[in-house]
Amino acid sequence: MNAGSTRGWRFAVAALLAIAAAGPAASRGSDRVEGLPATLRLDQVQLLGSHNSYKRYPSADEEARIRTLAPQYWDELDYGHPPLEAQFAIGIRQIEIDVAPDPQGGLYATPYQMAAPATRTAMMARGAKVLHFPQVDIESHCLTFRDCLGILRRWSDRHFDHLPVTVLVNASDFPPIAGSWLNDAKFEAADLDALDTDIRAVMGEDRLIIPDGVRGTHATLAEAVRAHAWPTLAAAKGRFVFVLDGNDRHYVLYRAGHPSLHGRAMFGYYDEQSPEAAVFNIQDPRGEEARIGRLVRAGYLVRTRADADTKEARANDPARLDAAIASGAQFVSSDYYDGVPNPHGYGYRASLPGDVLHRCDPAAARCNRVPSQMADR
């Protein structure tokens, strides 16, 4: 598998300008959604997505801060993404947003004391903030969760027939770190509830694919998923899937009082024995191809990563990317698709076969058939 073409940042800018000039997306016909058969289900599509999608490429100030406070991590933090709108223009349909709890406001405001008034106000407000590591790796295309959601909603309003977008909401706890971070920031039940509230308030219920909608009349969410109850692209276009990407404590809190995630806005990473099982996060596909393929064929959604910590880019090594694609995981996240900042001139680029960012998933559907015959594998 070729690691992808090298059209680079100019391609991304051209794509963004072209789409902006075109205005609202024109309908592609009821039988196709962004070129894919509308009869495919959500779980039958493979996407090349982005990891830590909110993260800017480090500025000179950011680099100096990281090299001073956490020099051992500079190499793995030396990456970034174009704005979310540019990613969508390129064709990215799976993103990740890291959220940090800030129920009282101001917890992460210290680095912004000299920023513009609007920025200081945003960082002092109550509600989840968007950043990688407090005080160290903080630069983001959107500083608050609501700001990020607003970008998604406005883009969707202009491109209403887009493929469903999956958003991984990476809820991060930040315990104290000597010399750089003195607080103990943890997501509690109320903070997770607030994420749901933000999603519904900004996106609107009609734009969401939620556990209740997938579960339908099935006894549990997991039962519905195994019955292949995910919506078709025809039903899912223009909508968003949110997935809570946290830790085991978060998942326990999130489902408490919400069996099978009843009433929740997000799915989560729960084990196969759980009635809430629907989505899995298998970070490294190497050696896990058989397990991923089994989960995909069973109806679950699986996310994996094509690269991590800049290692594959520095070595120009597509082995992990190839394993991720071959596994059939629906979401293959990368930091190095066409259009990302590439000041080092790395040759590594991630794409799916055919140099595309989305395709029918051959692990989940008979992709060589006509649309009416695309049955499950």
VOBA-1610 file (N, C-alpha, C; in pm, whole numbers, padded with zeros to 5 digits, always signed):
BEGIN
Met+00083-00120+00000Met+00000+00000+00000Met+00086+00124+00000Asn+00066+00210-00100Asn+00138+00336-00102Asn+00089+00423+00011Ala+00178+00496+00076Ala+00141+00579+00190Ala+00060+00701+00149Gly+00029+00716+00024Gly-00056+00827-00016Gly+00017+00923-00108Ser-00056+01008-00173Ser+00005+01104-00263Ser+00063+01221-00184Thr+00134+01307-00252Thr+00200+01418-00183Thr+00157+01552-00241Arg+00030+01566-00266Arg-00017+01693-00322Arg-00004+01806-00222Gly-00021+01772-00093Gly+00017+01865+00012Gly-00081+01977+00038Trp-00025+02077+00107Trp-00107+02184+00163Trp-00176+02266+00056Arg-00112+02285-00062Arg-00177+02363-00167Arg-00306+02298-00211Phe-00308+02165-00213Phe-00431+02093-00247Phe-00541+02125-00147Ala-00506+02127-00019Ala-00606+02153+00085Ala-00665+02291+00070Val-00580+02391+00047Val-00628+02528+00032Val-00719+02539-00091Ala-00677+02476-00200Ala-00758+02480-00322Ala-00893+02415-00300Ala-00894+02303-00229Ala-01020+02234-00203Ala-01111+02319-00117Leu-01056+02382-00015Leu-01136+02465+00074Leu-01195+02583-00001Leu-01114+02650-00083Leu-01163+02765-00158Leu-01270+02725-00259Ala-01250+02610-00322Ala-01348+02566-00422Ala-01482+02536-00358Ile-01478+02470-00244Ile-01604+02435-00179Ile-01671+02558-00122Ala-01591+02651-00066Ala-01648+02773-00012Ala-01717+02853-00123Ala-01654+02857-00240Ala-01710+02932-00351Ala-01838+02869-00403Ala-01850+02739-00388Ala-01966+02668-00441Ala-02090+02688-00358Gly-02074+02731-00231Gly-02189+02748-00145Gly-02239+02614-00095Pro-02369+02607-00058Pro-02425+02483-00005Pro-02406+02368-00101Ala-02376+02253-00044Ala-02350+02136-00127Ala-02474+02097-00206Ala-02456+02071-00331Ala-02568+02029-00413Ala-02599+01883-00387Ser-02725+01848-00403Ser-02764+01709-00382Ser-02698+01621-00487Arg-02649+01507-00446Arg-02582+01415-00537Arg-02677+01304-00582Gly-02803+01321-00552Gly-02899+01218-00589Gly-02925+01125-00474Ser-03044+01070-00470Ser-03084+00989-00356Ser-03010+00857-00348Asp-02942+00817-00458Asp-02876+00687-00457Asp-02730+00694-00416Arg-02674+00815-00398Arg-02533+00830-00361Arg-02520+00936-00252Val-02423+00915-00164Val-02386+01015-00063Val-02235+01032-00072Glu-02191+01147-00118Glu-02049+01173-00142Glu-01984+01059-00222Gly-02058+01013-00323Gly-02005+00912-00413Gly-02026+00769-00370Leu-02073+00747-00248Leu-02095+00610-00199Leu-02243+00573-00209Pro-02273+00445-00233Pro-02413+00403-00241Pro-02488+00437-00113Ala-02602+00501-00127Ala-02680+00542-00011Ala-02739+00425+00065Thr-02736+00306+00003Thr-02788+00187+00070Thr-02689+00128+00171Leu-02563+00169+00164Leu-02467+00122+00263Leu-02506+00172+00402Arg-02482+00089+00501Arg-02503+00132+00640Arg-02378+00205+00691Leu-02396+00273+00800Leu-02286+00344+00863Leu-02168+00252+00891Asp-02195+00129+00932Asp-02088+00036+00967Asp-02023-00029+00845Gln-02070+00004+00725Gln-02015-00053+00603Gln-01928+00045+00525Val-01887+00152+00591Val-01804+00255+00529Val-01672+00264+00604Gln-01562+00269+00531Gln-01430+00288+00591Gln-01382+00430+00560Leu-01337+00500+00665Leu-01297+00639+00654Leu-01154+00659+00699Leu-01083+00748+00634Leu-00954+00798+00683Leu-00986+00923+00763Gly-00961+00919+00893Gly-00994+01032+00979Gly-00870+01097+01038Ser-00892+01197+01122Ser-00781+01267+01185Ser-00778+01243+01335His-00659+01247+01391His-00635+01226+01534His-00601+01362+01597Asn-00659+01391+01713Asn-00637+01522+01777Asn-00660+01634+01675Ser-00776+01629+01616Ser-00808+01712+01499Ser-00805+01861+01527Tyr-00828+01901+01650Tyr-00833+02041+01692Tyr-00693+02103+01700Lys-00588+02022+01702Lys-00452+02065+01739Lys-00385+02143+01626Arg-00345+02265+01656Arg-00267+02344+01562Arg-00124+02291+01553Tyr-00060+02316+01439Tyr+00083+02287+01437Tyr+00150+02386+01532Pro+00241+02340+01619Pro+00296+02428+01723Pro+00361+02554+01666Ser+00321+02668+01724Ser+00387+02794+01691Ser+00526+02796+01755Ala+00602+02900+01726Ala+00734+02913+01788Ala+00722+02922+01939Asp+00621+02994+01988Asp+00600+03005+02133Asp+00564+02869+02193Glu+00478+02796+02122Glu+00438+02664+02171Glu+00558+02568+02174Glu+00636+02570+02069Glu+00755+02484+02067Glu+00848+02517+02183Ala+00870+02645+02208Ala+00958+02685+02318Ala+00902+02638+02452Arg+00771+02648+02467Arg+00708+02605+02592Arg+00725+02454+02613Ile+00700+02377+02507Ile+00713+02231+02518Ile+00859+02193+02545Arg+00949+02255+02471Arg+01091+02221+02490Arg+01141+02258+02629Thr+01077+02356+02692Thr+01117+02397+02827Thr+01054+02308+02934Leu+00923+02284+02922Leu+00850+02213+03026Leu+00848+02062+03008Ala+00855+02016+02884Ala+00848+01871+02859Ala+00934+01836+02738Pro+01063+01861+02744Pro+01149+01843+02626Pro+01149+01701+02573Gln+01127+01602+02661Gln+01130+01462+02618Gln+01013+01428+02527Tyr+00910+01515+02524Tyr+00792+01486+02444Tyr+00786+01567+02315Trp+00886+01651+02288Trp+00876+01738+02171Trp+00859+01659+02043Asp+00938+01557+02020Asp+00930+01484+01894Asp+00789+01431+01868Glu+00725+01377+01971Glu+00592+01317+01949Glu+00480+01421+01944Leu+00509+01544+01984Leu+00409+01651+01978Leu+00429+01743+01859Asp+00527+01713+01776Asp+00564+01798+01664Asp+00476+01766+01542Tyr+00348+01791+01556Tyr+00253+01771+01446Tyr+00133+01863+01471Gly+00048+01875+01374Gly-00071+01956+01388Gly-00158+01943+01265His-00276+02003+01273His-00376+01989+01167His-00422+02124+01115Pro-00473+02128+00993Pro-00539+02249+00945Pro-00670+02270+01021Pro-00733+02386+01009Pro-00861+02409+01076Pro-00964+02301+01042Leu-01059+02283+01131Leu-01160+02179+01110Leu-01231+02196+00977Glu-01263+02321+00941Glu-01332+02343+00814Glu-01247+02297+00696Ala-01116+02318+00704Ala-01028+02272+00597Ala-01021+02121+00591Gln-01022+02057+00707Gln-01024+01910+00709Gln-01149+01857+00641Phe-01263+01918+00670Phe-01387+01874+00607Phe-01382+01898+00456Ala-01323+02009+00414Ala-01312+02038+00270Ala-01226+01934+00200Ile-01123+01888+00268Ile-01036+01784+00213Ile-01111+01652+00198Gly-01206+01626+00288Gly-01283+01502+00285Gly-01279+01422+00413Ile-01217+01474+00517Ile-01213+01405+00647Ile-01355+01399+00704Arg-01396+01280+00747Arg-01530+01263+00805Arg-01525+01191+00941Gln-01409+01182+00999Gln-01395+01135+01138Gln-01291+01223+01203Ile-01330+01287+01314Ile-01239+01376+01384Ile-01235+01339+01532Glu-01138+01399+01602Glu-01124+01376+01746Glu-01105+01511+01814Ile-01178+01533+01923Ile-01168+01655+02002Ile-01137+01617+02146Asp-01025+01664+02198Asp-00989+01640+02337Asp-01056+01746+02425Val-01127+01702+02527Val-01195+01795+02616Val-01141+01781+02758Ala-01129+01894+02826Ala-01079+01899+02963Ala-01187+01960+03052Pro-01212+01903+03170Pro-01321+01952+03256Pro-01289+02089+03315Asp-01388+02177+03314Asp-01370+02311+03371Asp-01505+02362+03421Pro-01562+02295+03523Pro-01698+02329+03565Pro-01714+02469+03623Gln-01609+02524+03681Gln-01617+02658+03740Gln-01557+02765+03649Gly-01483+02724+03548Gly-01419+02819+03458Gly-01283+02865+03508Gly-01196+02896+03416Gly-01067+02954+03450Gly-00956+02857+03483Leu-00983+02727+03481Leu-00883+02631+03525Leu-00761+02628+03433Tyr-00782+02657+03306Tyr-00673+02649+03207Tyr-00639+02787+03149Ala-00673+02892+03220Ala-00664+03028+03166Ala-00526+03091+03179Thr-00439+03038+03264Thr-00312+03105+03293Thr-00231+03140+03168Pro-00214+03050+03071Pro-00132+03086+02954Pro-00193+03196+02867Tyr-00319+03232+02894Tyr-00390+03328+02809Tyr-00407+03464+02875Gln-00331+03491+02979Gln-00347+03617+03052Gln-00320+03739+02966Met-00236+03725+02864Met-00203+03837+02776Met-00276+03826+02641Ala-00370+03735+02631Ala-00443+03716+02505Ala-00549+03824+02487Ala-00614+03821+02372Ala-00722+03916+02343Ala-00836+03898+02443Pro-00912+04004+02469Pro-01021+03995+02568Pro-01119+03881+02541Ala-01154+03859+02415Ala-01249+03752+02384Ala-01193+03616+02422Thr-01064+03597+02400Thr-01001+03470+02436Thr-00999+03452+02587Arg-00963+03558+02660Arg-00961+03548+02806Arg-01100+03519+02860Thr-01201+03582+02801Thr-01338+03557+02844Thr-01378+03411+02821Ala-01342+03359+02704Ala-01375+03219+02673Ala-01309+03124+02771Met-01184+03149+02805Met-01111+03059+02895Met-01157+03071+03040Met-01222+03181+03076Met-01274+03197+03212Met-01415+03144+03226Ala-01482+03118+03114Ala-01620+03071+03119Ala-01628+02927+03168Arg-01741+02890+03223Arg-01763+02752+03264Arg-01779+02663+03142Gly-01737+02539+03155Gly-01756+02443+03048Gly-01626+02386+02996Ala-01636+02272+02929Ala-01518+02198+02882Ala-01433+02282+02787Lys-01303+02272+02806Lys-01206+02338+02719Lys-01140+02233+02629Val-01077+02279+02523Val-01017+02190+02423Val-00866+02216+02419Leu-00790+02115+02460Leu-00644+02126+02463Leu-00585+01987+02478His-00453+01978+02460His-00386+01849+02467His-00331+01823+02607Phe-00240+01910+02654Phe-00187+01899+02790Phe-00186+02038+02853Pro-00245+02056+02972Pro-00248+02188+03034Pro-00109+02248+03049Gln-00101+02376+03023Gln+00020+02456+03041Gln+00131+02422+02942Val+00119+02312+02869Val+00229+02265+02783Val+00189+02268+02636Asp+00097+02181+02596Asp+00053+02169+02457Asp-00091+02218+02451Ile-00109+02346+02424Ile-00240+02407+02447Ile-00303+02468+02322Glu-00229+02485+02215Glu-00282+02559+02101Glu-00387+02477+02026Ser-00502+02538+02005Ser-00616+02468+01946Ser-00686+02559+01847His-00748+02497+01746His-00828+02573+01651His-00958+02623+01713Cys-00999+02566+01824Cys-01118+02611+01896Cys-01093+02584+02045Leu-01108+02685+02129Leu-01064+02675+02268Leu-01164+02607+02360Thr-01291+02611+02324Thr-01394+02548+02407Thr-01469+02443+02326Phe-01528+02348+02397Phe-01603+02242+02330Phe-01717+02302+02249Arg-01785+02399+02307Arg-01896+02462+02234Arg-01847+02534+02109Asp-01731+02596+02115Asp-01676+02660+01995Asp-01652+02557+01885Cys-01594+02443+01921Cys-01570+02338+01822Cys-01701+02288+01763Leu-01800+02266+01849Leu-01930+02219+01802Leu-01993+02321+01706Gly-01976+02448+01737Gly-02030+02551+01648Gly-01970+02545+01509Ile-01841+02516+01501Ile-01776+02501+01370Ile-01839+02385+01294Leu-01862+02273+01362Leu-01923+02156+01299Leu-02062+02188+01249Arg-02141+02255+01333Arg-02279+02284+01295Arg-02285+02379+01175Arg-02204+02483+01179Arg-02208+02580+01068Arg-02163+02516+00937Trp-02059+02432+00944Trp-02016+02364+00822Trp-02126+02272+00770Ser-02189+02199+00859Ser-02295+02106+00819Ser-02413+02180+00757Asp-02445+02297+00811Asp-02554+02376+00754Asp-02527+02412+00608Arg-02400+02431+00575Arg-02363+02469+00438Arg-02345+02348+00346His-02330+02230+00404His-02304+02108+00326His-02395+01998+00379Phe-02523+02016+00359Phe-02624+01939+00432Phe-02635+01794+00390Asp-02573+01755+00278Asp-02584+01615+00234Asp-02453+01541+00251His-02372+01583+00347His-02241+01520+00369His-02255+01381+00431Leu-02153+01300+00413Leu-02146+01173+00485Leu-02157+01199+00635Pro-02214+01105+00710Pro-02216+01124+00855Pro-02075+01142+00909Val-02059+01236+01000Val-01930+01266+01060Val-01926+01205+01200Thr-01821+01128+01228Thr-01803+01070+01360Thr-01703+01155+01438Val-01743+01194+01560Val-01662+01280+01645Val-01626+01203+01771Leu-01497+01176+01789Leu-01449+01113+01912Leu-01425+01223+02014Val-01496+01216+02127Val-01483+01316+02232Val-01393+01258+02340Asn-01265+01294+02333Asn-01164+01237+02421Asn-01162+01313+02553Ala-01234+01259+02652Ala-01242+01320+02784Ala-01117+01286+02863Ser-01040+01388+02901Ser-00911+01367+02965Ser-00912+01418+03108Asp-00865+01334+03200Asp-00839+01376+03338Asp-00694+01421+03348Phe-00669+01524+03426Phe-00533+01576+03440Phe-00494+01585+03587Pro-00429+01481+03641Pro-00379+01486+03779Pro-00260+01581+03788Pro-00221+01619+03909Pro-00108+01712+03925Pro+00022+01656+03867Ile+00102+01744+03809Ile+00235+01710+03758Ile+00333+01810+03817Ala+00428+01762+03890Ala+00523+01850+03958Ala+00591+01945+03859Gly+00587+02072+03892Gly+00658+02170+03812Gly+00581+02230+03697Ser+00465+02171+03661Ser+00393+02227+03546Ser+00243+02238+03568Trp+00183+02151+03648Trp+00037+02148+03662Trp+00002+02107+03805Leu-00062+02196+03880Leu-00085+02173+04022Leu-00227+02128+04054Asn-00315+02131+03957Asn-00455+02098+03982Asn-00482+01949+03963Asp-00596+01906+04011Asp-00641+01768+03991Asp-00776+01775+03920Ala-00772+01775+03788Ala-00891+01794+03707Ala-00944+01659+03661Lys-01066+01627+03700Lys-01127+01499+03663Lys-01270+01521+03615Phe-01308+01445+03515Phe-01447+01444+03472Phe-01531+01368+03574Glu-01634+01434+03625Glu-01731+01371+03713Glu-01863+01359+03637Ala-01962+01298+03702Ala-02089+01273+03634Ala-02150+01401+03577Ala-02146+01508+03655Ala-02205+01634+03608Ala-02132+01689+03486Asp-02000+01669+03480Asp-01923+01716+03365Asp-01958+01638+03239Leu-01980+01508+03254Leu-02020+01427+03139Leu-02161+01464+03094Asp-02249+01489+03191Asp-02383+01537+03155Asp-02375+01667+03076Ala-02282+01754+03117Ala-02267+01883+03049Ala-02222+01866+02905Leu-02139+01764+02877Leu-02101+01737+02739Leu-02224+01703+02655Asp-02310+01618+02708Asp-02434+01585+02638Asp-02517+01710+02612Thr-02529+01794+02715Thr-02607+01917+02702Thr-02550+02006+02592Asp-02418+02021+02590Asp-02354+02104+02487Asp-02381+02048+02348Ile-02367+01917+02332Ile-02387+01854+02201Ile-02529+01880+02152Arg-02626+01858+02237Arg-02766+01875+02196Arg-02799+02022+02170Ala-02745+02111+02254Ala-02777+02253+02240Ala-02720+02312+02112Val-02599+02274+02077Val-02532+02334+01961Val-02568+02261+01832Met-02568+02129+01834Met-02589+02053+01711Met-02736+02039+01675Gly-02823+02027+01776Gly-02963+02000+01750Gly-02990+01851+01742Glu-03098+01808+01803Glu-03129+01665+01810Glu-03141+01601+01673Asp-03192+01677+01576Asp-03213+01619+01443Asp-03083+01593+01368Arg-02971+01648+01416Arg-02842+01626+01351Arg-02765+01510+01413Leu-02824+01444+01511Leu-02750+01344+01586Leu-02797+01202+01556Ile-02702+01110+01549Ile-02731+00967+01553Ile-02695+00922+01694Ile-02796+00885+01772Ile-02776+00859+01914Ile-02809+00714+01948Pro-02766+00667+02064Pro-02793+00527+02102Pro-02940+00490+02098Asp-03029+00579+02142Asp-03172+00546+02139Asp-03219+00517+01998Gly-03171+00595+01901Gly-03213+00576+01764Gly-03165+00445+01704Val-03045+00404+01739Val-02991+00277+01689Val-03056+00159+01760Arg-03076+00172+01890Arg-03133+00062+01968Arg-03275+00030+01924Gly-03356+00133+01899Gly-03492+00110+01854Gly-03570+00021+01950Thr-03627-00087+01897Thr-03707-00179+01979Thr-03627-00295+02035His-03498-00298+02009His-03414-00406+02062His-03399-00392+02213Ala-03372-00502+02278Ala-03361-00502+02424Ala-03242-00421+02472Thr-03132-00427+02399Thr-03011-00354+02436Thr-02947-00292+02313Leu-02860-00197+02337Leu-02786-00136+02227Leu-02698-00239+02157Ala-02630-00322+02235Ala-02543-00423+02176Ala-02622-00519+02087Glu-02741-00556+02130Glu-02825-00645+02049Glu-02860-00579+01916Ala-02892-00451+01920Ala-02925-00378+01797Ala-02805-00372+01703Val-02688-00347+01758Val-02568-00338+01676Val-02539-00472+01610Arg-02553-00579+01686Arg-02528-00712+01628Arg-02635-00750+01525Ala-02749-00683+01531Ala-02854-00703+01430Ala-02836-00607+01312His-02723-00537+01309His-02688-00445+01200His-02793-00334+01186Ala-02824-00271+01299Ala-02929-00169+01302Ala-02876-00027+01279Trp-02749-00014+01243Trp-02699+00119+01210Trp-02775+00175+01091Pro-02798+00306+01085Pro-02873+00363+00973Pro-02795+00357+00842Thr-02868+00360+00732Thr-02805+00369+00601Thr-02752+00511+00580Leu-02666+00525+00479Leu-02616+00659+00449Leu-02728+00752+00407Ala-02830+00698+00342Ala-02944+00781+00303Ala-03009+00844+00426Ala-03018+00767+00534Ala-03080+00818+00657Ala-02982+00898+00742Ala-02853+00870+00727Ala-02752+00929+00816Ala-02685+01053+00759Lys-02703+01082+00631Lys-02630+01195+00572Lys-02670+01325+00642Gly-02571+01413+00656Gly-02595+01540+00722Gly-02598+01533+00873Arg-02564+01416+00929Arg-02574+01398+01074Arg-02439+01360+01134Phe-02436+01352+01268Phe-02312+01331+01342Phe-02329+01219+01444Val-02223+01141+01460Val-02213+01040+01565Val-02107+01088+01663Phe-02144+01099+01790Phe-02048+01137+01894Phe-02015+01014+01979Val-01887+00996+02007Val-01840+00880+02083Val-01756+00929+02200Leu-01795+00892+02321Leu-01716+00925+02439Leu-01591+00838+02441Asp-01476+00904+02435Asp-01346+00837+02435Asp-01277+00876+02565Gly-01298+00797+02671Gly-01244+00832+02801Gly-01174+00715+02866Asn-01193+00702+02997Asn-01137+00589+03070Asn-01249+00508+03134Asp-01215+00399+03197Asp-01316+00309+03252Asp-01405+00380+03353Arg-01349+00469+03433Arg-01429+00542+03531Arg-01533+00629+03462His-01494+00692+03353His-01588+00774+03278His-01704+00690+03225Tyr-01673+00571+03173Tyr-01777+00488+03114Tyr-01877+00441+03220Val-01828+00410+03338Val-01918+00371+03448Val-02010+00487+03483Leu-01953+00606+03496Leu-02034+00724+03528Leu-02134+00754+03417Tyr-02093+00737+03293Tyr-02177+00777+03181Tyr-02300+00688+03165Arg-02287+00560+03196Arg-02403+00472+03180Arg-02485+00458+03307Ala-02437+00512+03420Ala-02513+00502+03546Ala-02648+00571+03529Gly-02755+00496+03550Gly-02889+00549+03531Gly-02932+00557+03387His-02847+00510+03296His-02877+00515+03153His-02846+00379+03090Pro-02918+00274+03126Pro-02888+00142+03070Pro-02898+00143+02918Ser-02802+00076+02854Ser-02792+00078+02708Ser-02782+00221+02655Leu-02732+00311+02741Leu-02712+00452+02708Leu-02843+00521+02672His-02950+00478+02735His-03080+00542+02716His-03071+00690+02751Gly-03113+00774+02660Gly-03114+00918+02683Gly-02982+00988+02662Arg-02878+00915+02629Arg-02747+00975+02611Arg-02728+01026+02468Ala-02636+01125+02454Ala-02605+01182+02323Ala-02488+01112+02256Met-02409+01038+02335Met-02288+00975+02281Met-02291+00825+02300Phe-02220+00757+02211Phe-02186+00617+02232Phe-02059+00615+02318Gly-02011+00496+02351Gly-01889+00487+02431Gly-01816+00358+02401Tyr-01696+00346+02454Tyr-01618+00224+02436Tyr-01647+00128+02552Tyr-01734+00031+02526Tyr-01772-00069+02626Tyr-01736-00207+02573Asp-01706-00300+02664Asp-01662-00433+02621Asp-01778-00512+02561Glu-01744-00620+02494Glu-01844-00697+02419Glu-01955-00754+02507Gln-01927-00779+02632Gln-02027-00837+02722Gln-02124-00731+02774Ser-02096-00607+02748Ser-02178-00498+02800Ser-02298-00473+02710Pro-02415-00444+02769Pro-02531-00408+02686Pro-02511-00277+02611Glu-02409-00200+02650Glu-02380-00073+02582Glu-02279-00086+02469Ala-02231-00206+02442Ala-02125-00225+02341Ala-02174-00183+02202Ala-02097-00097+02138Ala-02130-00052+02003Ala-02007-00010+01924Val-01910+00050+01994Val-01791+00106+01929Val-01668+00060+02007Phe-01562+00029+01934Phe-01437-00016+01997Phe-01321+00071+01950Asn-01226+00090+02039Asn-01105+00167+02009Asn-00985+00075+02025Ile-00927+00032+01914Ile-00810-00056+01916Ile-00696+00023+01854Gln-00617+00084+01939Gln-00522+00187+01896Gln-00423+00136+01791Asp-00366+00021+01813Asp-00265-00032+01721Asp-00321-00155+01652Pro-00339-00153+01521Pro-00401-00266+01451Pro-00308-00384+01431Arg-00179-00364+01446Arg-00083-00471+01418Arg-00099-00584+01519Gly-00127-00703+01469Gly-00154-00817+01554Gly-00299-00827+01598Glu-00379-00727+01565Glu-00520-00724+01605Glu-00613-00734+01485Glu-00557-00765+01368Glu-00639-00764+01248Glu-00756-00861+01256Ala-00733-00981+01308Ala-00840-01080+01314Ala-00951-01035+01409Arg-00913-00981+01522Arg-01013-00934+01618Arg-01093-00818+01561Ile-01025-00724+01498Ile-01097-00611+01439Ile-01194-00659+01332Gly-01148-00748+01245Gly-01234-00801+01140Gly-01357-00870+01196Arg-01339-00947+01303Arg-01452-01016+01366Arg-01553-00915+01421Leu-01505-00810+01487Leu-01594-00709+01543Leu-01670-00635+01433Val-01600-00602+01325Val-01664-00532+01215Val-01773-00618+01152Arg-01743-00744+01129Arg-01844-00833+01069Arg-01963-00853+01162Ala-01940-00843+01292Ala-02050-00858+01388Ala-02139-00735+01394Gly-02096-00624+01335Gly-02178-00504+01332Gly-02125-00388+01413Tyr-02017-00409+01487Tyr-01961-00302+01569Tyr-01881-00203+01483Leu-01868-00082+01533Leu-01778+00016+01474Leu-01644+00006+01545Val-01535+00015+01469Val-01401+00006+01527Val-01316+00123+01477Arg-01248+00184+01572Arg-01152+00289+01539Arg-01011+00239+01568Thr-00918+00266+01477Thr-00777+00235+01500Thr-00693+00349+01444Arg-00562+00340+01460Arg-00475+00449+01418Arg-00371+00402+01317Ala-00350+00486+01216Ala-00253+00457+01111Ala-00112+00493+01153Asp-00100+00584+01247Asp+00031+00634+01290Asp+00016+00698+01427Ala+00127+00717+01496Ala+00123+00774+01630Ala+00257+00836+01666Asp+00251+00947+01737Asp+00371+01011+01795Asp+00475+01048+01690Thr+00433+01070+01569Thr+00516+01109+01453Thr+00613+01001+01407Lys+00607+00882+01467Lys+00707+00778+01437Lys+00701+00732+01292Glu+00581+00702+01244Glu+00568+00652+01107Glu+00609+00758+01006Ala+00577+00883+01035Ala+00616+00990+00942Ala+00767+01006+00936Arg+00832+01003+01051Arg+00977+01021+01054Arg+01049+00905+00983Ala+00992+00785+00994Ala+01054+00668+00932Ala+01000+00639+00792Asn+00898+00717+00750Asn+00830+00691+00623Asn+00789+00545+00614Asp+00720+00499+00718Asp+00685+00357+00734Asp+00534+00339+00729Pro+00479+00281+00621Pro+00335+00263+00608Pro+00282+00133+00667Ala+00364+00055+00739Ala+00320-00077+00784Ala+00197-00070+00874Arg+00196+00024+00966Arg+00080+00035+01056Arg-00044+00081+00980Leu-00027+00173+00887Leu-00136+00217+00801Leu-00193+00100+00723Asp-00106+00020+00663Asp-00151-00094+00584Asp-00230-00192+00670Ala-00181-00217+00793Ala-00251-00308+00883Ala-00387-00253+00921Ala-00395-00123+00945Ala-00521-00060+00982Ala-00624-00074+00871Ile-00582-00047+00748Ile-00674-00057+00636Ile-00719-00201+00615Ala-00624-00293+00616Ala-00656-00434+00591Ala-00746-00492+00699Ser-00740-00439+00819Ser-00821-00492+00929Ser-00970-00472+00905Gly-01005-00371+00827Gly-01146-00340+00804Gly-01204-00242+00903Ala-01125-00193+00998Ala-01175-00092+01092Ala-01238+00023+01014Gln-01355+00068+01061Gln-01424+00173+00987Gln-01354+00308+00996Phe-01287+00333+01109Phe-01223+00463+01129Phe-01073+00443+01145Val-00997+00494+01049Val-00851+00484+01051Val-00798+00627+01071Ser-00755+00658+01192Ser-00714+00795+01226Ser-00567+00817+01196Ser-00537+00936+01143Ser-00399+00970+01107Ser-00369+01116+01138Asp-00242+01146+01155Asp-00195+01284+01164Asp-00134+01332+01033Tyr-00136+01247+00928Tyr-00058+01277+00808Tyr-00133+01247+00679Tyr-00254+01297+00665Tyr-00326+01291+00539Tyr-00285+01410+00453Asp-00323+01410+00326Asp-00294+01524+00239Asp-00354+01651+00297Gly-00274+01755+00307Gly-00324+01883+00354Gly-00277+01923+00492Val-00212+01832+00567Val-00162+01869+00699Val-00035+01953+00685Pro-00006+02040+00782Pro+00123+02110+00779Pro+00237+02010+00779Asn+00335+02033+00693Asn+00444+01937+00677Asn+00578+02011+00662Pro+00617+02087+00765Pro+00739+02168+00752Pro+00866+02086+00735His+00864+01959+00777His+00983+01875+00765His+00991+01802+00631Gly+00885+01812+00551Gly+00886+01747+00421Gly+00881+01596+00426Tyr+00811+01541+00524Tyr+00800+01395+00533Tyr+00732+01340+00408Gly+00779+01226+00361Gly+00717+01161+00247Gly+00596+01078+00282Tyr+00581+01045+00409Tyr+00469+00961+00454Tyr+00338+01036+00440Arg+00239+00969+00380Arg+00104+01022+00370Arg+00005+00908+00381Ala-00102+00930+00454Ala-00204+00827+00473Ala-00322+00852+00381Ser-00370+00746+00318Ser-00494+00749+00242Ser-00542+00606+00230Leu-00666+00589+00186Leu-00719+00456+00160Leu-00683+00413+00018Pro-00697+00284-00016Pro-00667+00240-00152Pro-00741+00323-00256Gly-00671+00357-00362Gly-00728+00445-00462Gly-00706+00592-00431Asp-00626+00619-00325Asp-00596+00756-00284Asp-00724+00832-00250Val-00813+00766-00174Val-00939+00827-00132Val-00942+00834+00021Leu-01040+00906+00073Leu-01056+00920+00218Leu-01178+00847+00271His-01261+00795+00183His-01372+00710+00227His-01409+00613+00115Arg-01454+00495+00155Arg-01488+00392+00058Arg-01582+00291+00124Cys-01645+00208+00043Cys-01716+00092+00095Cys-01615+00002+00165Asp-01651-00044+00285Asp-01560-00126+00365Asp-01572-00273+00324Pro-01469-00329+00258Pro-01480-00468+00211Pro-01487-00570+00322Ala-01456-00531+00445Ala-01470-00623+00558Ala-01614-00634+00605Ala-01699-00538+00564Ala-01836-00534+00614Ala-01940-00549+00504Ala-01901-00534+00378Ala-01998-00540+00269Ala-01934-00601+00145Arg-02017-00650+00055Arg-01969-00700-00074Arg-01959-00580-00168Cys-01847-00514-00163Cys-01833-00384-00228Cys-01826-00390-00379Asn-01803-00508-00437Asn-01793-00518-00582Asn-01929-00545-00646Arg-02035-00548-00567Arg-02169-00570-00620Arg-02236-00435-00650Val-02345-00441-00726Val-02425-00321-00745Val-02491-00288-00611Pro-02528-00161-00589Pro-02578-00121-00458Pro-02688-00208-00400Ser-02781-00253-00485Ser-02893-00331-00433Ser-02851-00469-00385Gln-02729-00512-00421Gln-02682-00645-00382Gln-02571-00641-00278Met-02548-00525-00217Met-02440-00511-00118Met-02487-00566+00016Ala-02484-00696+00029Ala-02525-00760+00154Ala-02407-00764+00250Asp-02434-00810+00373Asp-02327-00823+00471Asp-02229-00931+00428Arg-02106-00916+00475Arg-02006-01018+00451Arg-02043-01145+00527
//
